[in-house]
Amino acid sequence: MDIKELQDKVEVHLTSVWKEPVKVTNIFHLSGGACQDNYALEINSNTSIKSVVLRTDKGGSLLSSLSKRDEFKVAELVHNAGVKTPTPVFLEEESSIIGAPFFLMEKIAGKATGRYITKDKELDPYRKTKMVSDIASNLAKLHTVIPEFVTDEELKHKLKLVTTNNYITVAISDLRQSLDGLPEAHPAIELCLNWMESHAPNVDSIVLVHGDYRTGNFMMNANGLQGILDFEFAHWGDRHEDIAWLCMRDWRFGRLNKEVGGFGDRKDFYREYETTSGIPVDPFKVTFWEIMGNVRWAIGSAQQAERHLSGKDKGIELASIGRRTAEMEWEAMRLIEELENAV
């Protein structure tokens, strides 16, 4: 669908739903990654002018991404918990309007690119003072969302209800199932899965996990953090999972000495997270979930490559993501070796 057709369809639909004339202007395509399409647009009505982003699916999904309905509902939960994130504006669950369900959210300022957040001189003052604190405190607020607080029973179950006793077993089982779906063998991943089964720590409590909390999903500018983005992989899980994902080598964008997202140090992040949450961070659990995260991303990147190689969704981006699989396999095994040598 071209931009003009999308503009017309959204304009007609919102006019019908909101029962007032709506004009859509200044629409253009934003980068949405391998799975998502995002469009910036302005909505003009009798009562307001809103700058929003339209978010919809591009094609295939990575692992078990949420539907647009569930992603929107999670964004509402997180926004209500005090996390700095774009305000959810409108949800359309029907595919008939533009060819897939979509939702609208507030358009916020800033950039999310890894190179900008980790290296741009414009962010030097913020990076040296509040960046770690803001990212840690917002994650702690996100983790205050727990299953008991969610009244939408459908959403509660879509986020995969688990217990502290079975969560890691379920997570490893899901990864084995995804691995079995690949057409080629990955013995390094099998080795890591076996190690995780025999070294699984306990889970202290089940909380809402962002699922992709990393550099690239934070909008920032010289004024600081503007918002946390992208809840398509949210689920119930262990708080250490999000901390570990942020610390993964792949999200440091070349600044390997800054283990938190390429911009911060672990001890500072742990301290700020603990200050907001009142809950201590367990370094072993973070490393365990870092190993799990590398295995998950290794499988996910192999899945993306398969989308390209099978001809289902041809694209150089999918192919380039797929070639990273070996890097994640190596990193997971390196972390295991470090733990084993430290004993």
Stockholm file with secondary structure:
# STOCKHOLM 1.0

chainA/1-343         MDIKELQDKVEVHLTSVWKEPVKVTNIFHLSGGACQDNYALEINSNTSIKSVVLRTDKGGSLLSSLSKRDEFKVAELVHNAGVKTPTPVFLEEESSIIGAPFFLMEKIAGKATGRYITKDKELDPYRKTKMVSDIASNLAKLHTVIPEFVTDEELKHKLKLVTTNNYITVAISDLRQSLDGLPEAHPAIELCLNWMESHAPNVDSIVLVHGDYRTGNFMMNANGLQGILDFEFAHWGDRHEDIAWLCMRDWRFGRLNKEVGGFGDRKDFYREYETTSGIPVDPFKVTFWEIMGNVRWAIGSAQQAERHLSGKDKGIELASIGRRTAEMEWEAMRLIEELENAV
#=GR chainA/1-343 SS CCHHHHHHHHHHHHHHHHTSCCEEEEEEEECCTTTEEEEEEEEECSSCEEEEEEEEECSSCSSSCCCHHHHHHHHHHHHHTTCCCCCEEEEECCSTTTSSCEEEEECCCSBCCHHHHHHCGGGHHHHHHTHHHHHHHHHHHHTTCCGGGCCCHHHHHHTCCCCTTTHHHHHHHHHHHHHHTSSSCCHHHHHHHHHHHHSCCCCCCCEEECSCCSTTSEEEETTEEEEECCCTTCEEECHHHHHHHHHCGGGSTTCTTCTBTTTBCHHHHHHHHHHHHCCCCCHHHHHHHHHHHHHHHHHHHHHHHHHHHTTSSCCHHHHHHHTTHHHHHHHHHHHHHHHHHHC
#=GC SS_cons         CCHHHHHHHHHHHHHHHHTSCCEEEEEEEECCTTTEEEEEEEEECSSCEEEEEEEEECSSCSSSCCCHHHHHHHHHHHHHTTCCCCCEEEEECCSTTTSSCEEEEECCCSBCCHHHHHHCGGGHHHHHHTHHHHHHHHHHHHTTCCGGGCCCHHHHHHTCCCCTTTHHHHHHHHHHHHHHTSSSCCHHHHHHHHHHHHSCCCCCCCEEECSCCSTTSEEEETTEEEEECCCTTCEEECHHHHHHHHHCGGGSTTCTTCTBTTTBCHHHHHHHHHHHHCCCCCHHHHHHHHHHHHHHHHHHHHHHHHHHHTTSSCCHHHHHHHTTHHHHHHHHHHHHHHHHHHC
//
